[in-house]
Structure formats: structure tokens, C-alpha cells
Amino acid sequence: MDRFRMEHSLRDACARVTACQEALLSQRMQVRELERSGLDASVARALLEIYEESKAMALFNRDCVAKSVALAQRTAQGTTGAAIDPSNDEADHDETLLDDDFFYLEAA
């Protein structure tokens, strides 16, 4: 696979991670609202678990693609130095963004 295709794949993988984060945030808010209203949130919680697994897979995929791109860049340059940082967003550390106080911070 050529370098441009690999970089395009990396951008796609990063976009999937972002989409997973947004779906996860939305679903967490749905679960929270159902529970606050005293409604059954079991189906919403099951979907939340699916979204969490999906995000984990998207992160793994993004990291694999990023390593491939970095390896291709090092091979093309003939060096062994670090080429790119696969985590161009805070997807690995979004728990600080998605904690229980986030809903209140967003509303304020």
C-alpha cells in the first residue's frame, strides 16, 4: 500500500475514533437521563457497552494503522526515528471529558 493510501486510512481511523467518542458521550447522557427519570435503562446500558467495545476496537485499529504509517515513513526515509504520533486527539484519555460532571458543565 502506498504512503498516501496509508495516511488516508489513518485519517479515516481517527475519524472513526471521533465518531465512537461522540456516540459514547451521547449514549452515556441517554442512560443518565433514563436513570434520573426512574425508567428502565437496561437496553440503553447494553448499547453503551457495545459503544465502549466499538471505541476500544477503533482505538486499536487507529494505533495499528499509525504504526504502519510510521514504519513506512521510517523505511522511506531510511531512519529509525519517530515519525508521527498516532494519538492526534485525546481519545485515549477522554474519561476526564466524559465524567459525571460533564453534563452539568455543558448545561452551565
Secondary structure, DSSP 8 states (H G I E B T S, - for coil): --HHHHHHHHHHHHHHHHHHHHHHHHHHHHHHHHHHTT---HHHHHHHHHHHHHHHHHHHHHHHHHHHHHHHHHHHHT--S----S--SSGGGGGGTSSTTHHHHHH-
